[in-house]
Amino acid sequence: MEKQIEVSSMGQKNELVYDIDSNPPFGLSLILALQHILASFAGIVAVPLVVGTALNFSVEEMAIMVSGTIFASGITTIIQARKLGIIGSGYPTMMGTDFTFVNPQISVGARFGIPGIVGAAISGALLEVILSRFIKPLMRFFPPLITGIVVSLIGITILPVSIDWAAGGVGAADYGSLRNIGIAFIVMIFTLFLNHYGKGIWSTGAVFWGMIFGYLICIPLNMVDLEAVAAAKWIEIPHIFRYGVKFDFASTLSFLPAFLVSAIGTTGVLMAVGEASNKIPTADEIAGGVLTDGVGSIISGIFGAGPNTAFSQNVGLITLTKVASRSVMILAGIILIILGIFPKISAIISVIPTPVLGGVGVIMFGLVAAQGIKSLTSIHLGDRELLIISVAFAMGIGVTVNPGILANLPDWLQMMLSSGISAGTIAALILNIVMKDKKVQA
């Protein structure tokens, strides 16, 4: 295996088993790719399911949205990792639809159905395409202090998701049961020990083996919905504009705040991936990554799905496995395209019990937070820096654990601050500009 030790942007040495440009053996790459998919699949399919349920879509409409989402996620993941001209960052980043877009999709879908959602996704994506062209001059506002805060917030604000998974999933009748918590704990311990004491593929693929182990435990406990697998179709070819497209100016406006949040989130995710990969992205690479968000959302709309954005769930996998190979993520994109065509196979993954996801999620998301904190401890932290960090963390964690605090704000402002990552990042950016460094002034 290839090993690389590079100096990160914060001056610390991190060891990687495979760097961004490495090509692991196919067998190992396949396991690593499946590992990324298992870690993010629930998030990819959750949004179309939530939107479809809220809008009382038929089984056929729901299936089209889910298949289109998976298929488009695969295409966009390949573009993001492979980089095609100015489109794509060239970093191993999983792409998919995000909960930021749930409310606008439900709002527009209630009036215009799938055609309205498709139209708003395509037209609204143009904002992110335009924003991507202004990333380069804006990057001077992202010094190491802000980068460390953003990476930390990504891990901290997504940790509650893994805790909910460990408890059985929000709304589950047995939420917090000893069985759910026990399974999550067993999977977590199994994954930790395998990663720390295992050798070769057992250590590198610890999350994959941990999920398989948890899956097998849950089958005799009747926690795996095999009927859903049996009912799924074998083949579902994604259709282009199956239900048509409806462009409406008001619908487009309702999507714009979500696309702005998406641009901020993708910038943060790419910084986190770069920090974990020992290769800090340039302004042009981040611009290409944000542009992929816009282009990916257009592609998703064409196939009847909601907007596309970078996923933060997979950053922890890079830190845990020490594999940052873009070829692994490209393979993951290819597998997602296949899963979008064969619903029977994707159903097998989609029914993985949430406590199993919670067991590995606690490790992965915690590692992202730890990576950000590690970065922050590598720079000078005076009173000014500590104040900025404290307010950013308070904002990010506050809206994550108590979103009701935003209830009386205008809709567009609620949308911008509804993500803990965006709320904390905006606070940090503003304070970093307003609160001048006394040493620099002197």
N, C-alpha and C positions, 0 to 999 in steps of 0.2 A: 504494500500500500504506500501511496505517496504521502509524505508529511511535509508540512510547511509551517514555519514560524515567522510571523510578520509583526511589525510594530503597528499597533492601532493608532487612530488619530489622537488618542489620549496618552500615547507614549508607553503603553503596556504591551507585553508580548502575549499573544494568544496562539495556541497550537491548534492547527487544523489537520485532520486526516486527509481530506480532499478539499482543495481550494476551488474558487469559482470556475477556473478554466480546466480543472481535472475531469477525467472521464473514468469513473469507477467501473469495475467489471459489470457486465450486463445483469448477472444474477443479483448482485448487491444493489445495483441501480434500481432494479425492479422492486425489491423490498423497500428501499428508501423512498421510491416514488409512491408506492402503496401506503407507506407510512404517512406521507404528506396528505394524501387523499383521505385516509381514515381520520386524520386530525381535523380536517376542514369540511368534510362532506356534509355533516349535520348542518353546519352553517350555510352551505351552498343551497341545500334543498329546503331549509326552514323558511326562508323568506317567501318563495312562491307558494308554499303550503299555507302559511299564515295569511297571505293576501287572498289566495283562492278561497280559503275557508270563510274569511270575513265578507267576501263578495258573493258567497254561495255559487261559486263556479261549478259547472258540471264536472263529472269525472274526466270526460274527454278534455275539457278546457284546462283542468288542473294538470293532467298528464302532459299536455303540450307545453305548459309553462315550466314544469319541472324538467322535462327533457331538453327544452330550449335553453334553460338556465345552465344545466350541466354541460351541454354541448358548447355553448358560447364561452363558458368558463374555461373549458379546455383550449379553445382557440386563443383566447386572450392570454392565458397562462403561457402558452408557447411564444406568443408575440412578445410578452413582457420579458421572458427569460432569454429568448433568442436574439431580440433586437433586430428590427427591420428598418434600416435607414435611421430616421429620426424618431421612429415609433419603437417604444420599448426601452427599458433601462439596462438590460443585460444582466440583471440580478435575479437570483432564484426566488421569485415571489409568486405565491399562489393568488389567483384572481377568482372573484366570485361576486354575487350580489350581497348587499349589506342591509341590516335592519334600519339604517338611516333612511332608506327609501320606502319603508313599509307604509308610513302614514300618507305620503303623497300618492303612492300607488293605489291605496284604498280609496282615497278621496277622488282621484281621477277615474278609477275603475268603476266607482258607484254611478258615475254619470255616463261614461263612454265605453265601459267594458275594456276588454283586452286591446282593441284598436286605440283607445285613448291612452292607455299605459304605454303602448308601443310608440305612439306619436310623441308623447311627452319625454320618453326616454331618449329618443333620437334627437329631438330638437333641443332638449335641455343639455344634452351631452356637448353641444357646440360651445357652451360656456366653459367647460373644462378644457376643451381643445384650445380655446382662446387663452385661458389662464395659463396653460402649459408654456405658452410663448413668453410669459413674463416671469417664469421661475428664476431664470439666471440672475437678473438684477435684485430679486428678492432674497437670494440665498445669503447675502451679507448680513441679514437679520437672524441667521441661524448659526451663531457661534457655538463652540463646544458646550457651553452652559445650557443653551436652549436644546441642543441635540440630546444631551443627557436627560433633561427633563421630559422631552417627548418620548424617548425610549422607555423611561421609567413609567410614564403614564400609560403607555400601551399595555405594559404588563399588569400594572396595578388595577387599571379600570376594567380589564377583561377577566381578572381573577374571580370576581363574583359569578361569572358565567360557569367556570369550572366547578365552583362550589354548588351551584344549582344543579349542574349535571350530576355531581356526586350524590346529591340528595334525591335524585330521580327525575329531575326536570321540573320546571315551573308548571304548576297546575296538576301534577301527578297526584293520584289518589293516595299513593304511599310515599309522598314526599317526606324525606328525612327519616325513613324507616331504617331500622338496624340492618336489614338485608341490603338496602341500597348503599348505606354508608360502609358496611362491611366489605361489599364487593369493591367499591371504589378504593378502600384502604388496601385491600389485598393486591389489587392491580397496581396501585402506586408503589407499594413495597416491592413487588415482583419486578416492576420496571426499573426502580432505583438500583436494586441489587444486580440485575442483569446488566445495566449500563455500567455500573462501577466495577463489578467483578468479572463480567463476561469478557470473552475474547473475540476479536474479529467481528464477523457478521452478527453475533449474538449481542455484542455491546452496541455496535453502530445501529442495529435495527431493534433496539430495546423497546421502543414505543410500539412498533409493529407487533413484536412478539407479546408484549403486554396486552394489547388489544385482542389479539387472537386468543390468548390465555383467558382473558375475561369473558370473551364471547362464548368460549366452550363451557366455562363455568355456568353461564346464564342459561344455556339451552336446557339442561335438565331441570332448572328452576322455573321453566316456562316463562322466561323473561324475554324471549326472542319471538317476534311475531312472524312465524313461518308462513302463516296464511297470506300475509301481505306479499311475501315473495312468490307464493304460488299464484296469486291473482295478477301479478304484474305481467305485462306483455313481453314477448321475447324480443320483438323488434318494433321500434317507433322512430321512423325517419323524421328528423326535425324539418318542419315546413317553413318556407319563407313567406311571411305575411299571411299565415293561414286564415286569420280572421280580419285581415285588412289593416289599415292604419288610419288614425284620425288625429289631425293636427289641430290643436286649440291653444290660442295664446295664453289664456288664463291657466290652463293645465301646465303649460311649459313654465310659467312663472312659479307655480307651486313646487316644481322640481328643482329650481335654481339654488335655493339655500342648501338642499341636500347635496348637490353637486359641488358647492363650495366647501362643505364639510368633507366631502369625499377627497377633494384635492389636498386639503390639509392633512387628512388621515393618511393618504398615500405617500405624501412627502415624509411623514413620520415613520411609516412602515419601511420605506426604502432606506432611511437613515438607520433604523434598527437592524435591518438585514445587512447593511454595509458594516455596521459595528460588529455584528456577530460573525461576518465573513472576513474581517480584517481588510476590507477594501472600501473605504469611504467613498460613496458616490459623488461624482462631480455635479455641478449645476445642470449641465447638459443631460446627464444620465437621469437625474430626477425629473427634468422637464420631459424627457422621453417616457418616463414611467407615468407621469400625470397625463400625458397625451394618450397613453395606452388606456387609461381609465375612460377617457372620452370616446376613443375609437372602439373600445370594448363594449361600451354602453350602446353604441350604434349597432354593433354586431348583435348584441343581445336582443335589442329591439327588433331587428330584422327576423330573429327566430322566435319572437313572441315572448321574450323574457324581460325582466326588469333591468335597471342599470347595473354596471359592473364596476368593481373597485378592488384594491389590493387588500388581501387578508392578513391580519396580524397574528393569527393562530399559529402560523408555521415558523415564525421567527424563533421561538423557543426550541424547535426541533433542530435548527442549525447549531444553536449553542450546545444542546444536549449531545447530538451525534457528532459534532465537529466536522460535518460534511456540508459544504457550501456550493457544491457542484451545480452549475446551471443545467448541465445535461440531465441530471436527475429530475429537475423541475420540468424540463421539456418533455421527458418521458411521462411525468405525471399528467401533463396537459394532453398528451396523446391518449392516455388511459381514460381521462375524463371524456374526451370526444367519443371513445368507444362506449363508455357507460351511458352517454347521452343517446346512443343509438340502440343499446340493449338494456331496456328498463329492468329486465329480470335480474341482471347482474348487479345493477345499481341498487336494486331493492335489498339485496343481500347485505350491502354496506349500510344502507339507510336504516335498517332495523337494529343496528348495533345498540345495545342498551346504554342509556345515558350514564348510569353509574360507571361503566367502563370508560367512557370518554372523560368523566370527571376525574378518575384515578390518574390518567396520564396528563390531563389538562392542568391539574394543580402544579405538576412539575414543569410543564412547558411554559405556562404563563408566568409562573414564579421566576423562572430563569430569565425571561425577558425583563422583568422588573429589576432583577439582580444585575443584569447587564447594564441597565441604565444607571443604577446606583454606583456601579463600579466605575462608570465613565465620570460621574459627578465627583467621586472621591479623588479623581486624578487631576483635577484642576483646583486653582486657588478658590477657596470658599470664604469670602469675607462677609461682613454684615449685609452688604448689598445683595450678594449672590444668595445668601441664606433666606433673605426676605422674598426674593423672586421665587425661589424653590418652594417656600412655605405657602405662598399665595397660590401658585400654580397647582400644587398638590391639593390644596384645600378646595379649589374650584373643580379640579378634575375628579377627585374622589367624592366631593359633595354632591355633584349632579348625578354621579353614577349610583350612589346609594340612596339618594333622595331626589329623584327627578321632579317630584311634585313642586319643588321650589320655583320651577320655571312656569308654572301653570298660568300665571297672570301676565306673562310677557307676550308681546306680539308674536304671531305665528312664525314669522321669518326669523325672529331672534331665538325663539324656542328651538327651531330646527338647527340653528348654528351652534347653540350651546348644549343641545341634548346629548351629544357625545362627550364623555369625560375627556377624551383625547383633545377634541377641538376646544372645549372650554378652558382646559388647563394650558393648552398651547397658546391660545389667543391672549390669556392673562399674562403668560410669560413673555410673549413678544412685546406687548404693550409696556410692561414694567421695565423690560430691558432697554427700551427706547427712552422712556420717560425718566427713569432713575439713572442719571449719568454716573459713570464711575468717577469717584472723587480724585483718584490718583491720576486719571487721564486729564481731568479738568485742571489739576494742579500743574 
